Amino acid sequence: MMWWNDGFGYGTWIVMTLAMVAFWALVILGLVALIRDGRRRDAVRQSPRGSSADQILDERFARGEIDVEEYRARKAVLHPGR
């Protein structure tokens, strides 16, 4: 009786080895995907939802798209009591 021959040939062992490597690769890729998704959601959560009118106006003034008079006039429209 040959106890080391349990019916599995070399081809079966190669397939089992490749299946194990593929399994662990999928587990690792899944974990990486979860970590990346979590970081992406944190970044979206921390960023402002949208620019307010004041921020847009300040950015346009800083880029030189509008001059001082137009900037002040638009600020007065946005904040009439000031």
N, C-alpha and C positions, 0 to 999 in steps of 0.2 A: 504494500500500500504506500502510495506517495502522498504524504500529507500536504506538501507544498503546492500541489497541483489541484486547485479547487474549482477548476472549470473555466477560469478566466484566462484568456490569452493576452498577448501583448497589446492587441488592438483595443481590448476592453479597458485595460489600464491607461492607455493613452487617452481614450475618450473620457474616462473618469477624471483624469488629471486636467484635461482641457475644460471640462465642465466645472471643476472646482475653481480654476483660475477665472473663468467667465463669471461664476457666481460672486466671487470676491471683488472682481472688477465692477460688477453692477452695484454691489453694496457700497463700495467706495465712491463711485460716480453719483449714486443717490445721495450720499452724505454731502458731497461737494455741492450738488445742486441745491440741497436744503440750506446749506450755509450761505451760498450766493444769493438765494432768494430772500433769506432773512436780512442780509446786509442791504439788498436793494430796497426792501420794504422799509427798513430803518432810514435809509437816505431819503426816500420819498416822504416819509412821515416827518422828518426834520425840516425839509424844505418848505418854504411858504407855499400855500395853495395857489396863490396868484399875486401878481404885483398890484399893490394899491395904486390909486390914482396919484397920490403924492410921490410914490416911488418912481412911477413912470415919468411924471413931470420932472422930478429931480434928475433922472437919468437923461432925459432929452436935453435939459439945460446943460448938464455936464458934457454931453457930446457936442454941444454947440448947435443943436438943431433949432433952438429957439433963443431969442435974445432976452435981456433982462426985463424989458417992458412986457413982453408976452408972458414970461414966467410969472411976474407979479400979478398980471391980470388973471391968469388962469388960477393962481393960488387964491386970489380974492374970490373967484367963483366957487372954488372948492370949500373955502372957509370964509363965509361972508361976515362973520362976527369979529374977525381979527383985524 
